Protein backbone atom coordinates (compact mmCIF):
# COMPACT_ATOMS: atom_id res chain seq x y z
CA UNK A 1 0.00 0.00 0.00
CA UNK A 2 2.65 2.48 1.08
CA UNK A 3 4.82 1.42 -1.80
CA UNK A 4 1.97 2.01 -4.24
CA UNK A 5 1.37 5.45 -2.85
CA UNK A 6 5.05 6.28 -3.14
CA UNK A 7 5.08 5.07 -6.72
CA UNK A 8 2.02 7.20 -7.47
CA UNK A 9 3.77 10.28 -6.09
CA UNK A 10 6.87 9.39 -8.05
CA UNK A 11 4.91 9.79 -11.28
CA UNK A 12 4.85 13.53 -10.63
CA UNK A 13 8.63 13.91 -10.30
CA UNK A 14 8.76 16.19 -13.35
CA UNK A 15 7.15 19.01 -11.43
CA UNK A 16 10.32 19.22 -9.31
CA UNK A 17 12.75 20.33 -12.05
CA UNK A 18 9.92 22.56 -13.29
CA UNK A 19 9.65 24.26 -9.89
CA UNK A 20 13.44 24.33 -9.66
CA UNK A 21 13.73 26.13 -13.00
CA UNK A 22 11.16 28.72 -11.96
CA UNK A 23 12.73 29.24 -8.53
CA UNK A 24 16.13 29.45 -10.18
CA UNK A 25 15.16 32.83 -11.61
CA UNK A 26 14.63 34.18 -8.10
CA UNK A 27 18.04 33.10 -6.91
CA UNK A 28 20.99 34.85 -8.58
CA UNK A 29 23.30 32.08 -7.31
CA UNK A 30 21.67 29.64 -9.71
CA UNK A 31 23.22 29.98 -13.14
CA UNK A 32 21.12 30.13 -16.30
CA UNK A 33 22.88 26.97 -17.44
CA UNK A 34 21.30 25.10 -14.52
CA UNK A 35 17.88 26.60 -15.30
CA UNK A 36 18.31 25.57 -18.91
CA UNK A 37 19.05 21.96 -17.95
CA UNK A 38 16.14 21.82 -15.47
CA UNK A 39 13.77 23.27 -18.05
CA UNK A 40 14.92 20.74 -20.65
CA UNK A 41 14.37 17.85 -18.22
CA UNK A 42 10.87 18.95 -17.28
CA UNK A 43 9.98 19.68 -20.91
CA UNK A 44 10.86 16.08 -21.73
CA UNK A 45 8.79 14.95 -18.74
CA UNK A 46 5.69 16.89 -19.77
CA UNK A 47 5.90 15.70 -23.35
CA UNK A 48 6.48 12.01 -22.66
CA UNK A 49 5.80 11.10 -19.05
CA UNK A 50 3.32 13.30 -17.22
CA UNK A 51 0.22 11.32 -16.14
CA UNK A 52 -2.94 12.60 -17.76
CA UNK A 53 -6.17 11.29 -19.29
CA UNK A 54 -5.78 10.26 -22.92
CA UNK A 55 -8.56 12.53 -24.31
CA UNK A 56 -8.32 11.12 -27.82
CA UNK A 57 -11.63 10.98 -29.66
CA UNK A 58 -13.22 7.56 -29.62
CA UNK A 59 -14.36 6.44 -32.99
CA UNK A 60 -17.26 4.17 -32.09
CA UNK A 61 -18.36 5.41 -28.71
CA UNK A 62 -19.18 9.01 -28.14
CA UNK A 63 -16.82 11.29 -26.31
CA UNK A 64 -13.18 11.23 -25.44
CA UNK A 65 -11.00 8.38 -24.26
CA UNK A 66 -10.64 8.29 -20.48
CA UNK A 67 -7.76 5.87 -20.23
CA UNK A 68 -4.66 6.94 -18.39
CA UNK A 69 -1.93 8.16 -20.67
CA UNK A 70 1.55 9.45 -20.05
CA UNK A 71 2.90 12.56 -21.68
CA UNK A 72 1.07 15.35 -23.48
CA UNK A 73 2.15 13.98 -26.84
CA UNK A 74 1.35 10.36 -26.17
CA UNK A 75 -2.03 8.72 -25.77
CA UNK A 76 -3.06 5.54 -23.96
CA UNK A 77 -2.29 1.95 -24.92
CA UNK A 78 -4.57 2.01 -28.00
CA UNK A 79 -2.42 2.10 -31.09
CA UNK A 80 -4.81 4.58 -32.66
CA UNK A 81 -4.55 6.99 -29.75
CA UNK A 82 -0.86 6.63 -29.17
CA UNK A 83 0.42 9.46 -31.29
CA UNK A 84 -2.83 11.31 -31.96
CA UNK A 85 -1.69 14.44 -30.14
CA UNK A 86 1.71 14.40 -31.81
CA UNK A 87 0.19 14.09 -35.27
CA UNK A 88 -2.18 16.94 -34.41
CA UNK A 89 0.82 19.01 -33.36
CA UNK A 90 2.51 18.35 -36.68
CA UNK A 91 -0.56 19.40 -38.66
CA UNK A 92 -1.30 23.07 -38.01
CA UNK A 93 -4.84 22.75 -39.36
CA UNK A 94 -5.64 20.60 -36.33
CA UNK A 95 -4.13 22.86 -33.65
CA UNK A 96 -7.57 24.10 -32.62
CA UNK A 97 -8.58 20.49 -32.00
CA UNK A 98 -5.38 19.84 -30.06
CA UNK A 99 -6.04 22.94 -27.95
CA UNK A 100 -9.57 21.75 -27.26
CA UNK A 101 -8.30 18.36 -26.15
CA UNK A 102 -5.74 19.98 -23.83
CA UNK A 103 -8.34 22.27 -22.28
CA UNK A 104 -10.93 19.50 -21.87
CA UNK A 105 -10.07 19.04 -18.20
CA UNK A 106 -7.75 20.59 -15.64
CA UNK A 107 -5.89 17.29 -15.47
CA UNK A 108 -4.58 17.95 -18.96
CA UNK A 109 -4.71 21.73 -18.84
CA UNK A 110 -2.36 21.88 -15.82
CA UNK A 111 0.52 19.91 -17.39
CA UNK A 112 -0.08 21.74 -20.69
CA UNK A 113 0.21 25.10 -18.94
CA UNK A 114 3.23 23.94 -16.97
CA UNK A 115 4.78 22.75 -20.21
CA UNK A 116 4.23 26.12 -21.88
CA UNK A 117 5.81 27.80 -18.85
CA UNK A 118 8.71 25.35 -19.04
CA UNK A 119 9.28 26.09 -22.70
CA UNK A 120 9.15 29.83 -21.99
CA UNK A 121 11.60 29.34 -19.12
CA UNK A 122 13.89 27.23 -21.27
CA UNK A 123 13.87 29.68 -24.15
CA UNK A 124 14.55 32.69 -21.94
CA UNK A 125 17.27 30.79 -20.07
CA UNK A 126 18.83 29.89 -23.42
CA UNK A 127 18.71 33.53 -24.54
CA UNK A 128 20.27 34.74 -21.30
CA UNK A 129 22.82 31.94 -21.36
CA UNK A 130 24.00 32.44 -24.93
CA UNK A 131 23.51 36.16 -25.45
CA UNK A 132 23.68 38.00 -22.15
CA UNK A 133 26.44 35.93 -20.57
CA UNK A 134 28.43 38.30 -18.35
CA UNK A 135 31.99 38.61 -19.56
ZN1 LIG B 1 -6.97 6.58 -25.58
Backbone and ligand atoms as CSV (ligand in chain L), in Angstrom:
chain,resi,resn,atom,element,x,y,z
A,1,UNK,N,N,0.841,-1.211,0.000
A,1,UNK,CA,C,0.000,0.000,0.000
A,1,UNK,C,C,0.867,1.249,0.000
A,2,UNK,N,N,1.776,1.305,0.991
A,2,UNK,CA,C,2.650,2.481,1.084
A,2,UNK,C,C,3.527,2.581,-0.150
A,3,UNK,N,N,3.948,1.400,-0.634
A,3,UNK,CA,C,4.822,1.419,-1.797
A,3,UNK,C,C,4.070,1.943,-3.023
A,4,UNK,N,N,2.771,1.526,-3.120
A,4,UNK,CA,C,1.969,2.006,-4.237
A,4,UNK,C,C,1.811,3.514,-4.205
A,5,UNK,N,N,1.574,4.018,-2.965
A,5,UNK,CA,C,1.370,5.448,-2.854
A,5,UNK,C,C,2.654,6.187,-3.243
A,6,UNK,N,N,3.793,5.628,-2.817
A,6,UNK,CA,C,5.053,6.275,-3.140
A,6,UNK,C,C,5.274,6.268,-4.659
A,7,UNK,N,N,4.900,5.137,-5.283
A,7,UNK,CA,C,5.083,5.065,-6.722
A,7,UNK,C,C,4.163,6.064,-7.422
A,8,UNK,N,N,2.946,6.250,-6.883
A,8,UNK,CA,C,2.021,7.198,-7.474
A,8,UNK,C,C,2.582,8.612,-7.384
A,9,UNK,N,N,3.181,8.946,-6.248
A,9,UNK,CA,C,3.767,10.277,-6.089
A,9,UNK,C,C,4.954,10.439,-7.025
A,10,UNK,N,N,5.676,9.361,-7.211
A,10,UNK,CA,C,6.875,9.391,-8.050
A,10,UNK,C,C,6.542,9.770,-9.489
A,11,UNK,N,N,5.297,9.464,-9.908
A,11,UNK,CA,C,4.909,9.787,-11.277
A,11,UNK,C,C,4.934,11.289,-11.549
A,12,UNK,N,N,4.911,12.071,-10.472
A,12,UNK,CA,C,4.853,13.526,-10.634
A,12,UNK,C,C,6.217,14.186,-10.468
A,13,UNK,N,N,7.302,13.375,-10.543
A,13,UNK,CA,C,8.634,13.911,-10.296
A,13,UNK,C,C,8.992,15.097,-11.193
A,14,UNK,N,N,8.397,15.151,-12.384
A,14,UNK,CA,C,8.763,16.185,-13.346
A,14,UNK,C,C,8.399,17.591,-12.913
A,15,UNK,N,N,7.492,17.687,-11.925
A,15,UNK,CA,C,7.151,19.014,-11.430
A,15,UNK,C,C,8.291,19.601,-10.591
A,16,UNK,N,N,9.196,18.742,-10.115
A,16,UNK,CA,C,10.324,19.222,-9.314
A,16,UNK,C,C,11.320,20.045,-10.135
A,17,UNK,N,N,11.864,19.475,-11.244
A,17,UNK,CA,C,12.748,20.328,-12.053
A,17,UNK,C,C,12.021,21.557,-12.584
A,18,UNK,N,N,10.708,21.419,-12.830
A,18,UNK,CA,C,9.920,22.559,-13.292
A,18,UNK,C,C,9.936,23.668,-12.239
A,19,UNK,N,N,9.626,23.284,-10.988
A,19,UNK,CA,C,9.650,24.258,-9.895
A,19,UNK,C,C,11.061,24.804,-9.700
A,20,UNK,N,N,12.055,23.913,-9.816
A,20,UNK,CA,C,13.443,24.333,-9.664
A,20,UNK,C,C,13.833,25.377,-10.692
A,21,UNK,N,N,13.390,25.174,-11.935
A,21,UNK,CA,C,13.727,26.126,-13.000
A,21,UNK,C,C,13.090,27.484,-12.720
A,22,UNK,N,N,11.835,27.453,-12.254
A,22,UNK,CA,C,11.157,28.721,-11.959
A,22,UNK,C,C,11.813,29.425,-10.772
A,23,UNK,N,N,12.113,28.639,-9.720
A,23,UNK,CA,C,12.729,29.242,-8.529
A,23,UNK,C,C,14.142,29.723,-8.835
A,24,UNK,N,N,14.785,29.069,-9.810
A,24,UNK,CA,C,16.133,29.450,-10.179
A,24,UNK,C,C,16.244,30.910,-10.592
A,25,UNK,N,N,15.154,31.426,-11.187
A,25,UNK,CA,C,15.165,32.829,-11.614
A,25,UNK,C,C,15.229,33.754,-10.409
A,26,UNK,N,N,14.698,33.309,-9.280
A,26,UNK,CA,C,14.634,34.175,-8.098
A,26,UNK,C,C,15.957,34.199,-7.362
A,27,UNK,N,N,16.790,33.205,-7.624
A,27,UNK,CA,C,18.041,33.100,-6.905
A,27,UNK,C,C,19.221,33.367,-7.849
A,28,UNK,N,N,19.895,34.498,-7.652
A,28,UNK,CA,C,20.987,34.851,-8.576
A,28,UNK,C,C,22.158,33.879,-8.506
A,29,UNK,N,N,22.220,33.068,-7.448
A,29,UNK,CA,C,23.296,32.084,-7.312
A,29,UNK,C,C,23.160,30.955,-8.336
A,30,UNK,N,N,21.916,30.715,-8.750
A,30,UNK,CA,C,21.675,29.639,-9.709
A,30,UNK,C,C,21.956,30.165,-11.109
A,31,UNK,N,N,22.866,29.523,-11.797
A,31,UNK,CA,C,23.225,29.976,-13.143
A,31,UNK,C,C,22.132,29.660,-14.147
A,32,UNK,N,N,22.121,30.401,-15.261
A,32,UNK,CA,C,21.117,30.126,-16.297
A,32,UNK,C,C,21.352,28.763,-16.938
A,33,UNK,N,N,22.605,28.293,-16.904
A,33,UNK,CA,C,22.882,26.968,-17.443
A,33,UNK,C,C,22.102,25.903,-16.689
A,34,UNK,N,N,22.051,26.044,-15.357
A,34,UNK,CA,C,21.298,25.102,-14.521
A,34,UNK,C,C,19.810,25.188,-14.843
A,35,UNK,N,N,19.294,26.415,-14.963
A,35,UNK,CA,C,17.878,26.600,-15.296
A,35,UNK,C,C,17.568,25.951,-16.642
A,36,UNK,N,N,18.477,26.139,-17.581
A,36,UNK,CA,C,18.309,25.566,-18.912
A,36,UNK,C,C,18.190,24.046,-18.842
A,37,UNK,N,N,19.068,23.418,-18.079
A,37,UNK,CA,C,19.050,21.960,-17.945
A,37,UNK,C,C,17.757,21.503,-17.274
A,38,UNK,N,N,17.369,22.186,-16.178
A,38,UNK,CA,C,16.141,21.818,-15.468
A,38,UNK,C,C,14.929,21.969,-16.387
A,39,UNK,N,N,14.896,23.044,-17.143
A,39,UNK,CA,C,13.765,23.270,-18.053
A,39,UNK,C,C,13.720,22.180,-19.126
A,40,UNK,N,N,14.881,21.790,-19.628
A,40,UNK,CA,C,14.918,20.739,-20.653
A,40,UNK,C,C,14.410,19.421,-20.084
A,41,UNK,N,N,14.822,19.100,-18.849
A,41,UNK,CA,C,14.373,17.854,-18.219
A,41,UNK,C,C,12.858,17.861,-18.045
A,42,UNK,N,N,12.308,18.967,-17.534
A,42,UNK,CA,C,10.868,18.952,-17.280
A,42,UNK,C,C,10.075,19.044,-18.583
A,43,UNK,N,N,10.645,19.668,-19.612
A,43,UNK,CA,C,9.980,19.679,-20.913
A,43,UNK,C,C,9.811,18.246,-21.426
A,44,UNK,N,N,10.888,17.483,-21.333
A,44,UNK,CA,C,10.857,16.083,-21.731
A,44,UNK,C,C,9.787,15.341,-20.933
A,45,UNK,N,N,9.763,15.602,-19.619
A,45,UNK,CA,C,8.791,14.946,-18.745
A,45,UNK,C,C,7.365,15.260,-19.176
A,46,UNK,N,N,7.064,16.526,-19.414
A,46,UNK,CA,C,5.688,16.886,-19.768
A,46,UNK,C,C,5.291,16.321,-21.132
A,47,UNK,N,N,6.240,16.240,-22.043
A,47,UNK,CA,C,5.899,15.705,-23.350
A,47,UNK,C,C,5.682,14.195,-23.321
A,48,UNK,N,N,6.480,13.481,-22.535
A,48,UNK,CA,C,6.480,12.012,-22.661
A,48,UNK,C,C,6.085,11.242,-21.405
A,49,UNK,N,N,6.019,11.885,-20.254
A,49,UNK,CA,C,5.804,11.096,-19.045
A,49,UNK,C,C,4.679,11.547,-18.135
A,50,UNK,N,N,4.269,12.799,-18.207
A,50,UNK,CA,C,3.319,13.301,-17.223
A,50,UNK,C,C,2.012,12.493,-17.278
A,51,UNK,N,N,1.486,12.068,-16.117
A,51,UNK,CA,C,0.223,11.319,-16.136
A,51,UNK,C,C,-0.943,12.234,-16.470
A,52,UNK,N,N,-1.780,11.796,-17.381
A,52,UNK,CA,C,-2.935,12.597,-17.763
A,52,UNK,C,C,-3.933,11.679,-18.443
A,53,UNK,N,N,-5.210,12.096,-18.517
A,53,UNK,CA,C,-6.165,11.290,-19.290
A,53,UNK,C,C,-5.870,11.415,-20.779
A,54,UNK,N,N,-6.155,10.335,-21.502
A,54,UNK,CA,C,-5.781,10.261,-22.918
A,54,UNK,C,C,-6.466,11.330,-23.771
A,55,UNK,N,N,-7.777,11.472,-23.647
A,55,UNK,CA,C,-8.556,12.527,-24.315
A,55,UNK,C,C,-8.688,12.383,-25.823
A,56,UNK,N,N,-8.155,11.296,-26.378
A,56,UNK,CA,C,-8.320,11.116,-27.823
A,56,UNK,C,C,-9.791,10.853,-28.117
A,57,UNK,N,N,-10.245,11.259,-29.299
A,57,UNK,CA,C,-11.632,10.983,-29.663
A,57,UNK,C,C,-11.820,9.499,-29.905
A,58,UNK,N,N,-12.889,8.949,-29.336
A,58,UNK,CA,C,-13.217,7.557,-29.618
A,58,UNK,C,C,-14.016,7.483,-30.904
A,59,UNK,N,N,-13.698,6.499,-31.702
A,59,UNK,CA,C,-14.364,6.441,-32.992
A,59,UNK,C,C,-15.784,5.892,-32.853
A,60,UNK,N,N,-15.933,4.781,-32.150
A,60,UNK,CA,C,-17.256,4.167,-32.089
A,60,UNK,C,C,-18.127,4.781,-31.001
A,61,UNK,N,N,-17.570,4.814,-29.781
A,61,UNK,CA,C,-18.363,5.413,-28.710
A,61,UNK,C,C,-18.283,6.922,-28.828
A,62,UNK,N,N,-19.209,7.559,-28.169
A,62,UNK,CA,C,-19.177,9.009,-28.143
A,62,UNK,C,C,-18.149,9.478,-27.129
A,63,UNK,N,N,-17.641,10.663,-27.333
A,63,UNK,CA,C,-16.815,11.285,-26.305
A,63,UNK,C,C,-15.351,10.969,-26.435
A,64,UNK,N,N,-14.628,11.374,-25.409
A,64,UNK,CA,C,-13.183,11.227,-25.435
A,64,UNK,C,C,-12.747,10.025,-24.624
A,65,UNK,N,N,-11.585,9.507,-24.965
A,65,UNK,CA,C,-11.004,8.379,-24.258
A,65,UNK,C,C,-10.618,8.797,-22.845
A,66,UNK,N,N,-10.952,7.945,-21.862
A,66,UNK,CA,C,-10.640,8.292,-20.481
A,66,UNK,C,C,-9.535,7.438,-19.900
A,67,UNK,N,N,-8.862,6.672,-20.741
A,67,UNK,CA,C,-7.758,5.868,-20.229
A,67,UNK,C,C,-6.632,6.763,-19.732
A,68,UNK,N,N,-5.829,6.200,-18.832
A,68,UNK,CA,C,-4.656,6.936,-18.390
A,68,UNK,C,C,-3.621,6.928,-19.495
A,69,UNK,N,N,-2.989,8.061,-19.685
A,69,UNK,CA,C,-1.928,8.159,-20.672
A,69,UNK,C,C,-0.750,8.829,-19.993
A,70,UNK,N,N,0.421,8.718,-20.613
A,70,UNK,CA,C,1.548,9.446,-20.048
A,70,UNK,C,C,2.163,10.337,-21.112
A,71,UNK,N,N,2.311,11.597,-20.755
A,71,UNK,CA,C,2.897,12.560,-21.677
A,71,UNK,C,C,1.838,13.282,-22.489
A,72,UNK,N,N,2.042,14.571,-22.715
A,72,UNK,CA,C,1.075,15.350,-23.482
A,72,UNK,C,C,1.024,14.894,-24.933
A,73,UNK,N,N,2.119,14.364,-25.431
A,73,UNK,CA,C,2.154,13.981,-26.837
A,73,UNK,C,C,1.690,12.558,-27.053
A,74,UNK,N,N,1.693,11.759,-25.994
A,74,UNK,CA,C,1.348,10.356,-26.166
A,74,UNK,C,C,-0.027,10.068,-25.615
A,75,UNK,N,N,-0.717,9.120,-26.240
A,75,UNK,CA,C,-2.027,8.717,-25.766
A,75,UNK,C,C,-1.927,7.458,-24.921
A,76,UNK,N,N,-3.047,6.749,-24.791
A,76,UNK,CA,C,-3.056,5.544,-23.964
A,76,UNK,C,C,-2.537,4.355,-24.774
A,77,UNK,N,N,-2.852,3.144,-24.288
A,77,UNK,CA,C,-2.287,1.948,-24.923
A,77,UNK,C,C,-2.867,1.645,-26.301
A,78,UNK,N,N,-4.009,2.268,-26.668
A,78,UNK,CA,C,-4.565,2.010,-28.000
A,78,UNK,C,C,-3.631,2.554,-29.076
A,79,UNK,N,N,-3.327,1.698,-30.024
A,79,UNK,CA,C,-2.417,2.103,-31.094
A,79,UNK,C,C,-2.899,3.390,-31.765
A,80,UNK,N,N,-4.215,3.448,-31.957
A,80,UNK,CA,C,-4.814,4.581,-32.660
A,80,UNK,C,C,-4.628,5.897,-31.900
A,81,UNK,N,N,-4.632,5.783,-30.567
A,81,UNK,CA,C,-4.552,6.992,-29.752
A,81,UNK,C,C,-3.117,7.408,-29.473
A,82,UNK,N,N,-2.208,6.450,-29.675
A,82,UNK,CA,C,-0.858,6.631,-29.166
A,82,UNK,C,C,-0.226,7.957,-29.565
A,83,UNK,N,N,-0.281,8.262,-30.836
A,83,UNK,CA,C,0.417,9.461,-31.292
A,83,UNK,C,C,-0.553,10.496,-31.842
A,84,UNK,N,N,-1.838,10.390,-31.414
A,84,UNK,CA,C,-2.831,11.314,-31.962
A,84,UNK,C,C,-2.474,12.781,-31.695
A,85,UNK,N,N,-2.029,13.062,-30.465
A,85,UNK,CA,C,-1.686,14.439,-30.143
A,85,UNK,C,C,-0.469,14.909,-30.931
A,86,UNK,N,N,0.511,14.024,-31.079
A,86,UNK,CA,C,1.711,14.399,-31.813
A,86,UNK,C,C,1.367,14.698,-33.271
A,87,UNK,N,N,0.515,13.848,-33.870
A,87,UNK,CA,C,0.188,14.086,-35.273
A,87,UNK,C,C,-0.646,15.357,-35.410
A,88,UNK,N,N,-1.456,15.677,-34.379
A,88,UNK,CA,C,-2.178,16.942,-34.410
A,88,UNK,C,C,-1.209,18.111,-34.344
A,89,UNK,N,N,-0.159,17.944,-33.527
A,89,UNK,CA,C,0.822,19.010,-33.359
A,89,UNK,C,C,1.562,19.270,-34.668
A,90,UNK,N,N,1.762,18.215,-35.441
A,90,UNK,CA,C,2.509,18.354,-36.684
A,90,UNK,C,C,1.656,18.909,-37.816
A,91,UNK,N,N,0.333,18.914,-37.617
A,91,UNK,CA,C,-0.563,19.400,-38.656
A,91,UNK,C,C,-1.262,20.662,-38.142
A,92,UNK,N,N,-0.816,21.836,-38.623
A,92,UNK,CA,C,-1.302,23.073,-38.009
A,92,UNK,C,C,-2.798,23.274,-38.193
A,93,UNK,N,N,-3.392,22.603,-39.182
A,93,UNK,CA,C,-4.837,22.754,-39.359
A,93,UNK,C,C,-5.608,22.145,-38.196
A,94,UNK,N,N,-4.936,21.269,-37.430
A,94,UNK,CA,C,-5.639,20.596,-36.326
A,94,UNK,C,C,-5.265,21.168,-34.966
A,95,UNK,N,N,-4.560,22.293,-34.933
A,95,UNK,CA,C,-4.133,22.856,-33.655
A,95,UNK,C,C,-5.302,23.235,-32.770
A,96,UNK,N,N,-6.386,23.729,-33.406
A,96,UNK,CA,C,-7.565,24.098,-32.622
A,96,UNK,C,C,-8.118,22.877,-31.884
A,97,UNK,N,N,-8.115,21.744,-32.590
A,97,UNK,CA,C,-8.581,20.488,-32.002
A,97,UNK,C,C,-7.663,20.051,-30.851
A,98,UNK,N,N,-6.353,20.202,-31.095
A,98,UNK,CA,C,-5.385,19.842,-30.061
A,98,UNK,C,C,-5.596,20.720,-28.826
A,99,UNK,N,N,-5.790,22.018,-29.063
A,99,UNK,CA,C,-6.043,22.940,-27.952
A,99,UNK,C,C,-7.283,22.526,-27.181
A,100,UNK,N,N,-8.333,22.159,-27.912
A,100,UNK,CA,C,-9.573,21.754,-27.261
A,100,UNK,C,C,-9.346,20.512,-26.414
A,101,UNK,N,N,-8.524,19.583,-26.909
A,101,UNK,CA,C,-8.295,18.361,-26.146
A,101,UNK,C,C,-7.464,18.661,-24.897
A,102,UNK,N,N,-6.553,19.649,-25.004
A,102,UNK,CA,C,-5.738,19.977,-23.833
A,102,UNK,C,C,-6.546,20.730,-22.777
A,103,UNK,N,N,-7.554,21.491,-23.230
A,103,UNK,CA,C,-8.342,22.267,-22.282
A,103,UNK,C,C,-9.544,21.494,-21.762
A,104,UNK,N,N,-9.727,20.246,-22.219
A,104,UNK,CA,C,-10.927,19.503,-21.873
A,104,UNK,C,C,-11.060,19.273,-20.368
A,105,UNK,N,N,-9.964,19.156,-19.645
A,105,UNK,CA,C,-10.071,19.037,-18.199
A,105,UNK,C,C,-8.822,19.609,-17.565
A,106,UNK,N,N,-8.916,19.982,-16.303
A,106,UNK,CA,C,-7.752,20.589,-15.637
A,106,UNK,C,C,-6.612,19.609,-15.532
A,107,UNK,N,N,-6.948,18.290,-15.574
A,107,UNK,CA,C,-5.886,17.286,-15.466
A,107,UNK,C,C,-4.955,17.332,-16.666
A,108,UNK,N,N,-5.457,17.767,-17.808
A,108,UNK,CA,C,-4.580,17.952,-18.959
A,108,UNK,C,C,-4.156,19.399,-19.084
A,109,UNK,N,N,-5.041,20.321,-18.682
A,109,UNK,CA,C,-4.709,21.734,-18.835
A,109,UNK,C,C,-3.523,22.104,-17.949
A,110,UNK,N,N,-3.464,21.539,-16.738
A,110,UNK,CA,C,-2.364,21.878,-15.821
A,110,UNK,C,C,-0.996,21.495,-16.388
A,111,UNK,N,N,-0.788,20.213,-16.787
A,111,UNK,CA,C,0.519,19.911,-17.387
A,111,UNK,C,C,0.770,20.682,-18.676
A,112,UNK,N,N,-0.292,20.982,-19.450
A,112,UNK,CA,C,-0.085,21.740,-20.693
A,112,UNK,C,C,0.420,23.140,-20.365
A,113,UNK,N,N,-0.215,23.765,-19.368
A,113,UNK,CA,C,0.214,25.101,-18.945
A,113,UNK,C,C,1.640,25.070,-18.411
A,114,UNK,N,N,1.894,24.060,-17.556
A,114,UNK,CA,C,3.232,23.943,-16.975
A,114,UNK,C,C,4.256,23.732,-18.079
A,115,UNK,N,N,3.852,22.994,-19.108
A,115,UNK,CA,C,4.782,22.750,-20.208
A,115,UNK,C,C,5.064,24.033,-20.981
A,116,UNK,N,N,4.026,24.837,-21.206
A,116,UNK,CA,C,4.229,26.124,-21.881
A,116,UNK,C,C,5.167,26.990,-21.045
A,117,UNK,N,N,4.940,27.016,-19.729
A,117,UNK,CA,C,5.810,27.800,-18.846
A,117,UNK,C,C,7.238,27.270,-18.899
A,118,UNK,N,N,7.375,25.944,-18.959
A,118,UNK,CA,C,8.712,25.349,-19.036
A,118,UNK,C,C,9.417,25.749,-20.315
A,119,UNK,N,N,8.675,25.716,-21.425
A,119,UNK,CA,C,9.277,26.088,-22.704
A,119,UNK,C,C,9.693,27.551,-22.658
A,120,UNK,N,N,8.817,28.406,-22.108
A,120,UNK,CA,C,9.148,29.826,-21.992
A,120,UNK,C,C,10.393,30.003,-21.133
A,121,UNK,N,N,10.437,29.271,-20.010
A,121,UNK,CA,C,11.604,29.344,-19.124
A,121,UNK,C,C,12.863,28.880,-19.847
A,122,UNK,N,N,12.738,27.772,-20.558
A,122,UNK,CA,C,13.890,27.226,-21.267
A,122,UNK,C,C,14.406,28.180,-22.328
A,123,UNK,N,N,13.464,28.765,-23.083
A,123,UNK,CA,C,13.866,29.683,-24.153
A,123,UNK,C,C,14.527,30.922,-23.561
A,124,UNK,N,N,13.926,31.483,-22.494
A,124,UNK,CA,C,14.548,32.689,-21.938
A,124,UNK,C,C,15.883,32.366,-21.283
A,125,UNK,N,N,15.983,31.181,-20.646
A,125,UNK,CA,C,17.273,30.793,-20.072
A,125,UNK,C,C,18.320,30.630,-21.175
A,126,UNK,N,N,17.897,30.073,-22.313
A,126,UNK,CA,C,18.833,29.893,-23.425
A,126,UNK,C,C,19.301,31.247,-23.944
A,127,UNK,N,N,18.349,32.192,-24.060
A,127,UNK,CA,C,18.707,33.526,-24.536
A,127,UNK,C,C,19.705,34.175,-23.591
A,128,UNK,N,N,19.386,34.120,-22.277
A,128,UNK,CA,C,20.273,34.740,-21.300
A,128,UNK,C,C,21.626,34.050,-21.321
A,129,UNK,N,N,21.581,32.719,-21.434
A,129,UNK,CA,C,22.816,31.942,-21.361
A,129,UNK,C,C,23.730,32.242,-22.550
A,130,UNK,N,N,23.153,32.313,-23.751
A,130,UNK,CA,C,23.998,32.437,-24.932
A,130,UNK,C,C,24.260,33.885,-25.346
A,131,UNK,N,N,23.352,34.782,-24.979
A,131,UNK,CA,C,23.513,36.163,-25.451
A,131,UNK,C,C,24.032,37.082,-24.348
A,132,UNK,N,N,23.367,37.023,-23.185
A,132,UNK,CA,C,23.679,37.999,-22.150
A,132,UNK,C,C,24.663,37.456,-21.117
A,133,UNK,N,N,25.449,36.494,-21.507
A,133,UNK,CA,C,26.437,35.930,-20.568
A,133,UNK,C,C,27.407,37.022,-20.122
A,134,UNK,N,N,27.501,37.271,-18.803
A,134,UNK,CA,C,28.425,38.300,-18.352
A,134,UNK,C,C,29.869,37.923,-18.668
A,135,UNK,N,N,30.621,38.894,-19.144
A,135,UNK,CA,C,31.994,38.611,-19.555
A,135,UNK,C,C,32.971,38.702,-18.373
L,1,ZN,ZN,ZN,-6.975,6.576,-25.581
